[in-house]
Amino acid sequence: QVQLVESGGGSVQAGGSLRLSCAASGRSLSNYTMGWFRQAPGKEREFVTAISWTGGSTYYAGSVKGRFTISRDNAKNTVYLQMNRLKPEDTAVYYCTAAGRMLSILVVGGGNYWGQGTQVTVSS
């Protein structure tokens, strides 16, 4: 079992920054590909970013590329999402997910485990 807990969400003005964290317990995150998804009210859940087991490969949705950065610290069993130059359209609940392989995130649409989500609100 892997338990994931997101934190770091909040309210910020457009152009500001937030740093989300996803802390894991139960198993080491070094065994998992990690990703972030988000969902706004009335919209489909969408892929944001993913990172490989060692952090050597990353993927980003076009809407966040150049503004968001995913990273991981396996020693701390934590994955991060640094969000810069935030826009109102970034407003959503952000979820982290853990998968046994990258394909589960990029193609299937999610991993084996999910966090409870953290709210990000960006005002104009």
PyRosetta script that sets phi, psi and omega in degrees:
from pyrosetta import init, pose_from_sequence

init()
pose = pose_from_sequence("QVQLVESGGGSVQAGGSLRLSCAASGRSLSNYTMGWFRQAPGKEREFVTAISWTGGSTYYAGSVKGRFTISRDNAKNTVYLQMNRLKPEDTAVYYCTAAGRMLSILVVGGGNYWGQGTQVTVSS")
pose.set_psi(1, 143.9)
pose.set_omega(1, 173.9)
pose.set_phi(2, -127.7)
pose.set_psi(2, 128.8)
pose.set_omega(2, 173.8)
pose.set_phi(3, -109.1)
pose.set_psi(3, 131.6)
pose.set_omega(3, -177.7)
pose.set_phi(4, -119.6)
pose.set_psi(4, 133.8)
pose.set_omega(4, 179.6)
pose.set_phi(5, -130.5)
pose.set_psi(5, 116.9)
pose.set_omega(5, 177.6)
pose.set_phi(6, -87.1)
pose.set_psi(6, 151.1)
pose.set_omega(6, 175.1)
pose.set_phi(7, -154.2)
pose.set_psi(7, 169.1)
pose.set_omega(7, 176.0)
pose.set_phi(8, 102.1)
pose.set_psi(8, -5.0)
pose.set_omega(8, 177.9)
pose.set_phi(9, -70.5)
pose.set_psi(9, 168.9)
pose.set_omega(9, -179.6)
pose.set_phi(10, 166.7)
pose.set_psi(10, -165.2)
pose.set_omega(10, 179.5)
pose.set_phi(11, -107.3)
pose.set_psi(11, 137.9)
pose.set_omega(11, -177.7)
pose.set_phi(12, -148.8)
pose.set_psi(12, 152.0)
pose.set_omega(12, 175.3)
pose.set_phi(13, -76.1)
pose.set_psi(13, 151.6)
pose.set_omega(13, 175.8)
pose.set_phi(14, -53.9)
pose.set_psi(14, 137.6)
pose.set_omega(14, -176.5)
pose.set_phi(15, 92.8)
pose.set_psi(15, -11.3)
pose.set_omega(15, -179.8)
pose.set_phi(16, -84.0)
pose.set_psi(16, -173.5)
pose.set_omega(16, -175.9)
pose.set_phi(17, -132.7)
pose.set_psi(17, 151.6)
pose.set_omega(17, 171.8)
pose.set_phi(18, -140.7)
pose.set_psi(18, 152.6)
pose.set_omega(18, 175.4)
pose.set_phi(19, -124.4)
pose.set_psi(19, 114.2)
pose.set_omega(19, 178.4)
pose.set_phi(20, -92.7)
pose.set_psi(20, 147.1)
pose.set_omega(20, 176.3)
pose.set_phi(21, -124.6)
pose.set_psi(21, 148.5)
pose.set_omega(21, 175.1)
pose.set_phi(22, -130.5)
pose.set_psi(22, 106.5)
pose.set_omega(22, -178.4)
pose.set_phi(23, -98.0)
pose.set_psi(23, 135.9)
pose.set_omega(23, -176.6)
pose.set_phi(24, -113.4)
pose.set_psi(24, 150.0)
pose.set_omega(24, 171.9)
pose.set_phi(25, -139.6)
pose.set_psi(25, 160.2)
pose.set_omega(25, 179.0)
pose.set_phi(26, 101.4)
pose.set_psi(26, -46.3)
pose.set_omega(26, 177.9)
pose.set_phi(27, -143.9)
pose.set_psi(27, 155.6)
pose.set_omega(27, 176.5)
pose.set_phi(28, -71.1)
pose.set_psi(28, 134.3)
pose.set_omega(28, 178.2)
pose.set_phi(29, -70.5)
pose.set_psi(29, -11.1)
pose.set_omega(29, 178.3)
pose.set_phi(30, -61.7)
pose.set_psi(30, -18.8)
pose.set_omega(30, 179.9)
pose.set_phi(31, -88.7)
pose.set_psi(31, 0.1)
pose.set_omega(31, -170.4)
pose.set_phi(32, -128.4)
pose.set_psi(32, 141.3)
pose.set_omega(32, 161.0)
pose.set_phi(33, -74.0)
pose.set_psi(33, 137.7)
pose.set_omega(33, -176.5)
pose.set_phi(34, -118.9)
pose.set_psi(34, 150.1)
pose.set_omega(34, 178.9)
pose.set_phi(35, -149.6)
pose.set_psi(35, 166.7)
pose.set_omega(35, 174.4)
pose.set_phi(36, -124.4)
pose.set_psi(36, 135.6)
pose.set_omega(36, 171.1)
pose.set_phi(37, -123.0)
pose.set_psi(37, 165.7)
pose.set_omega(37, 175.7)
pose.set_phi(38, -144.1)
pose.set_psi(38, 155.9)
pose.set_omega(38, 179.4)
pose.set_phi(39, -146.3)
pose.set_psi(39, 124.1)
pose.set_omega(39, 175.1)
pose.set_phi(40, -99.4)
pose.set_psi(40, 154.0)
pose.set_omega(40, 178.5)
pose.set_phi(41, -55.0)
pose.set_psi(41, 132.0)
pose.set_omega(41, 179.2)
pose.set_phi(42, 77.7)
pose.set_psi(42, 4.4)
pose.set_omega(42, -179.2)
pose.set_phi(43, -122.2)
pose.set_psi(43, 158.6)
pose.set_omega(43, 176.7)
pose.set_phi(44, -72.1)
pose.set_psi(44, 150.3)
pose.set_omega(44, 171.8)
pose.set_phi(45, -63.1)
pose.set_psi(45, 136.2)
pose.set_omega(45, -177.2)
pose.set_phi(46, -129.5)
pose.set_psi(46, 148.0)
pose.set_omega(46, 176.9)
pose.set_phi(47, -69.4)
pose.set_psi(47, 139.2)
pose.set_omega(47, 177.6)
pose.set_phi(48, -112.7)
pose.set_psi(48, -56.5)
pose.set_omega(48, -175.5)
pose.set_phi(49, -164.4)
pose.set_psi(49, 161.2)
pose.set_omega(49, 177.5)
pose.set_phi(50, -148.4)
pose.set_psi(50, 156.6)
pose.set_omega(50, -179.2)
pose.set_phi(51, -141.1)
pose.set_psi(51, 141.4)
pose.set_omega(51, -176.3)
pose.set_phi(52, -75.5)
pose.set_psi(52, 175.7)
pose.set_omega(52, -175.2)
pose.set_phi(53, -52.1)
pose.set_psi(53, -44.5)
pose.set_omega(53, -176.4)
pose.set_phi(54, -99.4)
pose.set_psi(54, -3.9)
pose.set_omega(54, -177.2)
pose.set_phi(55, 87.4)
pose.set_psi(55, 5.0)
pose.set_omega(55, -177.0)
pose.set_phi(56, -74.3)
pose.set_psi(56, -22.1)
pose.set_omega(56, -179.4)
pose.set_phi(57, -128.7)
pose.set_psi(57, 135.5)
pose.set_omega(57, 176.5)
pose.set_phi(58, -133.0)
pose.set_psi(58, 153.9)
pose.set_omega(58, 178.7)
pose.set_phi(59, -136.5)
pose.set_psi(59, 144.2)
pose.set_omega(59, -178.6)
pose.set_phi(60, -135.9)
pose.set_psi(60, 142.7)
pose.set_omega(60, 168.3)
pose.set_phi(61, -65.0)
pose.set_psi(61, 146.7)
pose.set_omega(61, -178.3)
pose.set_phi(62, -58.8)
pose.set_psi(62, -30.1)
pose.set_omega(62, -177.1)
pose.set_phi(63, -69.7)
pose.set_psi(63, -18.9)
pose.set_omega(63, -177.3)
pose.set_phi(64, -118.0)
pose.set_psi(64, -8.6)
pose.set_omega(64, -177.4)
pose.set_phi(65, -58.7)
pose.set_psi(65, 132.7)
pose.set_omega(65, -178.2)
pose.set_phi(66, 89.3)
pose.set_psi(66, -14.6)
pose.set_omega(66, 179.2)
pose.set_phi(67, -113.3)
pose.set_psi(67, -35.0)
pose.set_omega(67, -178.4)
pose.set_phi(68, -105.9)
pose.set_psi(68, 148.3)
pose.set_omega(68, 176.4)
pose.set_phi(69, -135.8)
pose.set_psi(69, 124.5)
pose.set_omega(69, 175.1)
pose.set_phi(70, -96.9)
pose.set_psi(70, 141.9)
pose.set_omega(70, 177.0)
pose.set_phi(71, -148.3)
pose.set_psi(71, 166.6)
pose.set_omega(71, 179.2)
pose.set_phi(72, -144.2)
pose.set_psi(72, 149.8)
pose.set_omega(72, 174.9)
pose.set_phi(73, -128.6)
pose.set_psi(73, 94.5)
pose.set_omega(73, -175.4)
pose.set_phi(74, -65.5)
pose.set_psi(74, -29.2)
pose.set_omega(74, 177.5)
pose.set_phi(75, -63.9)
pose.set_psi(75, -32.1)
pose.set_omega(75, 177.8)
pose.set_phi(76, -95.9)
pose.set_psi(76, -0.9)
pose.set_omega(76, 179.6)
pose.set_phi(77, 55.6)
pose.set_psi(77, 44.2)
pose.set_omega(77, -174.3)
pose.set_phi(78, -138.9)
pose.set_psi(78, 142.1)
pose.set_omega(78, 173.9)
pose.set_phi(79, -117.1)
pose.set_psi(79, 143.8)
pose.set_omega(79, -176.3)
pose.set_phi(80, -122.3)
pose.set_psi(80, 153.9)
pose.set_omega(80, 171.3)
pose.set_phi(81, -132.5)
pose.set_psi(81, 105.3)
pose.set_omega(81, 175.8)
pose.set_phi(82, -87.4)
pose.set_psi(82, 122.2)
pose.set_omega(82, -177.0)
pose.set_phi(83, -117.5)
pose.set_psi(83, 116.7)
pose.set_omega(83, 180.0)
pose.set_phi(84, -116.6)
pose.set_psi(84, 159.4)
pose.set_omega(84, 179.0)
pose.set_phi(85, 48.6)
pose.set_psi(85, 51.6)
pose.set_omega(85, -176.3)
pose.set_phi(86, -65.0)
pose.set_psi(86, 146.7)
pose.set_omega(86, 179.8)
pose.set_phi(87, -119.6)
pose.set_psi(87, 155.7)
pose.set_omega(87, 177.2)
pose.set_phi(88, -54.5)
pose.set_psi(88, -33.7)
pose.set_omega(88, 179.7)
pose.set_phi(89, -70.6)
pose.set_psi(89, -6.9)
pose.set_omega(89, 172.8)
pose.set_phi(90, -80.6)
pose.set_psi(90, -8.1)
pose.set_omega(90, -180.0)
pose.set_phi(91, -60.6)
pose.set_psi(91, 124.1)
pose.set_omega(91, -177.3)
pose.set_phi(92, -179.0)
pose.set_psi(92, 170.8)
pose.set_omega(92, 166.4)
pose.set_phi(93, -88.7)
pose.set_psi(93, 127.7)
pose.set_omega(93, -177.6)
pose.set_phi(94, -103.1)
pose.set_psi(94, 130.9)
pose.set_omega(94, -177.9)
pose.set_phi(95, -120.7)
pose.set_psi(95, 138.4)
pose.set_omega(95, 170.7)
pose.set_phi(96, -99.8)
pose.set_psi(96, 154.2)
pose.set_omega(96, -178.1)
pose.set_phi(97, -141.7)
pose.set_psi(97, 149.1)
pose.set_omega(97, 178.2)
pose.set_phi(98, -119.6)
pose.set_psi(98, 133.0)
pose.set_omega(98, -177.0)
pose.set_phi(99, -133.6)
pose.set_psi(99, 154.3)
pose.set_omega(99, 177.2)
pose.set_phi(100, -74.3)
pose.set_psi(100, -20.2)
pose.set_omega(100, 179.1)
pose.set_phi(101, -152.4)
pose.set_psi(101, 154.6)
pose.set_omega(101, -177.6)
pose.set_phi(102, -60.9)
pose.set_psi(102, -35.0)
pose.set_omega(102, -177.6)
pose.set_phi(103, -57.8)
pose.set_psi(103, -32.5)
pose.set_omega(103, 180.0)
pose.set_phi(104, -63.2)
pose.set_psi(104, -34.4)
pose.set_omega(104, -179.6)
pose.set_phi(105, -82.8)
pose.set_psi(105, -47.6)
pose.set_omega(105, -173.9)
pose.set_phi(106, -74.9)
pose.set_psi(106, -31.8)
pose.set_omega(106, -175.2)
pose.set_phi(107, -111.8)
pose.set_psi(107, -51.7)
pose.set_omega(107, -177.2)
pose.set_phi(108, -70.0)
pose.set_psi(108, -35.6)
pose.set_omega(108, 176.3)
pose.set_phi(109, 106.8)
pose.set_psi(109, 15.1)
pose.set_omega(109, 177.9)
pose.set_phi(110, 168.2)
pose.set_psi(110, 170.5)
pose.set_omega(110, -178.9)
pose.set_phi(111, -104.5)
pose.set_psi(111, -166.6)
pose.set_omega(111, -179.1)
pose.set_phi(112, -78.5)
pose.set_psi(112, -25.6)
pose.set_omega(112, -176.0)
pose.set_phi(113, -133.4)
pose.set_psi(113, 148.8)
pose.set_omega(113, -179.4)
pose.set_phi(114, -134.6)
pose.set_psi(114, 146.6)
pose.set_omega(114, 171.1)
pose.set_phi(115, -83.8)
pose.set_psi(115, 178.5)
pose.set_omega(115, -177.3)
pose.set_phi(116, -83.6)
pose.set_psi(116, -13.5)
pose.set_omega(116, 178.7)
pose.set_phi(117, 95.6)
pose.set_psi(117, 154.0)
pose.set_omega(117, 175.0)
pose.set_phi(118, -137.2)
pose.set_psi(118, 136.0)
pose.set_omega(118, -174.3)
pose.set_phi(119, -81.5)
pose.set_psi(119, 132.7)
pose.set_omega(119, 172.9)
pose.set_phi(120, -120.4)
pose.set_psi(120, 123.9)
pose.set_omega(120, 179.4)
pose.set_phi(121, -124.4)
pose.set_psi(121, 123.6)
pose.set_omega(121, -179.0)
pose.set_phi(122, -117.0)
pose.set_psi(122, 119.7)
pose.set_omega(122, -178.8)
pose.set_phi(123, -102.0)
pose.set_psi(123, 149.8)
pose.set_omega(123, -179.3)
pose.set_phi(124, -92.3)
pose.dump_pdb("model.pdb")
